[in-house]
């Protein structure tokens, strides 16, 4: 554990919507929604009216009828992200990208040449605004976890430093939802036990937390609640998983529509694996139903693969097992994660059915897309279908 607050968590505010307001001055100060049928992002003015990411477009417009709805411009967001990360890397060589709009920076050891961590953070915020035209919130603390919480508390467009002597006073009164890893289900479980603040969780013994929440989750959350987070800012770690999801809104979907959407997601993810010479061992399906409950199903393969046909077959099997629930409750979000990533070693699992030469088809499609663009060719089942939006991504090592 560090003795000084030297970790920065920098997080762009309402990223997509802020880019739209930057590029169209008439949108500044007005509620902005990015996306049509489903909300991909909302400005703070829209959020104040109750609009949230992944909400159906109709519901969003009912909450905020004067909102300006704009189509997403993923290439513009990607360019803005690259410009911001250039500022990060000009600030310190120790940058760990978390997503296209947030990163951890380690600035310990820069005091003599760049000033205190607080001064470095203030200068970083000034540069992002001046050079990229966007507001960014920054938290500064001894640990990655506390720095992330501090940046969230400082939003929008803020800077918050949590010095070591103030850590308990800052963290313990906060709701347990602020802990990294507490989602809706865990929060509900903790609330049912009468635990609503981080301090109340910290008062438990570690063994009690593990018994109540499960060994791994309980140990992790209890350690965070007691201010233990020794993880360094890691500039070299390759991703252990990749994923993509698509919000569907509230209208009913046929089984055919759902299968097409699943095919589109798996097709994009499998290509990302091949582009990076990676393979995966596990496929995870994530669903959000019409009543906003969630479910996760997964399967581990006998051998790692990057073949679209194999991954799609597994994903379709996971989806088939959930179709009865989807038919009963509807579905508002589908996501796929490919985890346990590794390097290509030439070993590929055999297809359980005759799917033809799937590996050769993947190669042909990849080559055509590389030359003529990602939308130049598609599988027959996807022709004439809405392709959805593919969010911009960090490069593999960022």
Phi, psi and omega in degrees: 000137179288155177266351184226151178283097184235002180262128176254137167245114183251128188221117179294142184274125176042059198308297184303312182295324179293325176296318179296319178291327176297316187276343179231092183308332180294342181272348184293132182083358180252154176290126183237133175241127176262123183111159182249283181295329178225141180285117175272329179198157179219143176287166180298329178295322177286321178299325180296341179264005177100001180285135182226155176301141179076003176285148176296145183300321180297315179297320180298318181289332175292320179288326186221075185295339180266010180292148173264119181262124182236147177287148180291148177234083189297324180295324178291318179296321179297318179296319178296319178299315180298323179293321179292318180293332174295323176294318178304312185285340174279344179275317181204148176285349185259088182235127176243104179289136179255320175205184183291346183237015177205153181201158169262143176230134175259121184241012175297138181092357180260004187301317184293326185259341185229355179098190182286162176305321179295319178294321178297317180296318179296319180292323178298316180298319180296319182291319180298319179292317184286320187268332183244341178081023183233150174276142179221137178260142184227132171250143181233128181201180178286331186236159178299317182299311181294324178296321179293317178297318181297319179294322179295318179293329184281348183294151357271151172056051184233174176221125180225125178253127176252100179288154184308320183287349181254002188300310182296316180298328180283311191278315192299326179283349185288153177295152183298338179299341179286343181290138181292108181116355177267106175263193185297318183293315179293320178299318179297319178297316180295318179299321178297337178267004180082015181255110184241341180243160177300321180299321179293326175290321181295334181289339179290157169285151181302318181297324179293316179299320180293323179292322183282325189246358186099150189300308184290309182296319181296317179295317181297309184291323179294320178297316179297318180298332178262020171068027178254115178205086185278004185296129178277164169291119189252114182264357187242344187294129174276154182298141175268350179202159171226155181202167176206149179218161180223122175282136189250354185076192187256356183285150180298148179235138176283163177300324179294316179300316182296319179295321178297315180298317178299318180298318179298316181296311182296321180301315180293317182293319180296322178293322177300320176302309184294324178300330184254010181055044178243161173227161180234158182248338184229145176242129181239127175257129178241133182231144168238124185273175182296337177268011177070010167283161185233157176215148178229131176228145184216161176213138177258133183276159177293326179217151181292153183209161170234012184282128179301316184300317180294311183296322179293319179300317179295314181298320179295324177295319178296319180293319181302324180292342182254359188295327180296322178290319179298318179296328181279318188251345188082172180222136181244351179203137173234132177223150175232135172239138174250118187236180187053055182286147177213182179276153178294128179233009177088353180267124179229139178289150177283145175287137180287347175228166179282103183256005184082194183275075184298324181294319180292321178298316177303315182296319179295313180299318179299316182296317179295317180294322178299323184275321189246000178110155187296334183260009186286336182212147180213160174293151187305322183295341183264353184296133179075005182261151173296122183278354182070193182241133178256112184294145176296151187234156170288146169303159189307320186262013183251000000 
